[in-house]
Amino acid sequence: MSVDSPIPFVDLIAPHQELEDELVAVFRSALHTGGFIGGPMVEKFEGGFAQFCNTRFCVGVSSGTDALRFALMAAGVEPGSIVVTVPNTFVATAEAISQAGARPDFVDVDPATHAMDPDKLQHYFEAECDYDPQIRKPIHKKLLRPVTAVLPVHLYGQMAEMDPILELADRHNVTIIEDACQAHGAEYFSKKQNRWLKAGSVGRAAAFSFYPGKNLGACGEAGAVTTNDVEIANKIRMLRDHGQAKKYYHDVEGYNGRLDAIQAGILAAKLRYLPDWNQKRREAAARYEELLSQIDEITLPFEPAWAKSIFHLYVIAAPERDELLEHLRANSIGHGIHYPMPIHLQKPYQKLGYRDNDFPVAEQACRNLVSLPMHPHLRPEEQTRVAHVIAGFYCARRSADHNTVHS
Ligand SMILES: *Cc1c(COP(=O)(O)O)cnc(C)c1O
């Protein structure tokens, strides 16, 4: 490897080349059977993914965004009600809430994990809401709408702190839907249940995305909802298929939100490799930790004792972030920002009336965070070079500072 060969942020080619024969066989079998939508390939994947997540049901849909929207609708989120989520997430989390007819509202995140801060959620219910005994829901004092669900996001591959979130939801009679779109195989140790729980098995329902760049990715668009609730599973089967319970008899207004068979077949083939790929990401994260921990300026990802991250992304907090990005770019090192602007300040949500500094922790994250190359095929020598380039950047800064002080 030459010193300057580019280090990609993700690698969507190597895993598919390795599995090329298996993936082509899926396509061939769809061609030979004419089964393109639904059918045994979809059912097989749904069974396998439910088992992987430790849930009774998995319903395949056309994207993670549809999975979120259908999960909210099937869990009985009322149009006009509030669904509480976090500001630093992919925009689809909020889109799904509005598209289900509800209003997104936000609580700030924990500065160490960047996921929903349970203390902020508690404050939300206790200080910003009144309990309405008639409908048995919290009512937001200013927005004058009931809160029907909380949507924590298992960001970057690590689950949110679910015990206190579940307890608050229980106490205030609201539903929990997990955004597990970045967390296929992540685990959370529940002290209350004294066991590890898989992402997707903790809330009333959970949404997964199989966008190609996710830890489990299709060769196109795909998503799924997992749940232990048979009614929710059945409702989602209807919602994804034009609201029909029986062909051409439509019980509710639904959508075209099905999972196609070729994607399901591809996902079933790739699912067998997911535990190994997730393990490789964890090993790569451990190597980064070793290589980067000497650089005092940066803060590495924090994995609490209760979390097993699958490192969908490896995100560090870095001062002078934008200069660092420039330096990474100059050294051909792939990188990302997840995310550069919090949802409450994005254009489509400006009408909701949020302002700068409403959620300072999330806003700070947008200024500070940078995602380094992370994927199962990342090589140790590539990580060494990433670390070397970052160390070089801060080293140069330190001596520049030093010179200014003494001149
Ligand atoms: C990817 C993602 C989604 C949306 O999934 P799509 O399959 O792209 O629709 C939703 N939420 C989060 C947190 C995501 O990362």
The ligand as a Gaussian input file, in Angstrom:
#p B3LYP/6-31G(d) Opt

LIG

0 1
 C      -30.972000       5.161000       7.942000
 C      -31.811000       5.720000       9.034000
 C      -33.197000       5.879000       8.896000
 C      -33.940000       5.702000       7.605000
 O      -33.762000       4.536000       6.936000
 P      -34.024000       4.450000       5.341000
 O      -33.942000       2.999000       5.074000
 O      -32.953000       5.248000       4.680000
 O      -35.376000       5.008000       5.083000
 C      -33.911000       6.306000      10.015000
 N      -33.310000       6.590000      11.173000
 C      -31.966000       6.483000      11.325000
 C      -31.375000       6.804000      12.660000
 C      -31.183000       6.058000      10.257000
 O      -29.851000       5.981000      10.425000

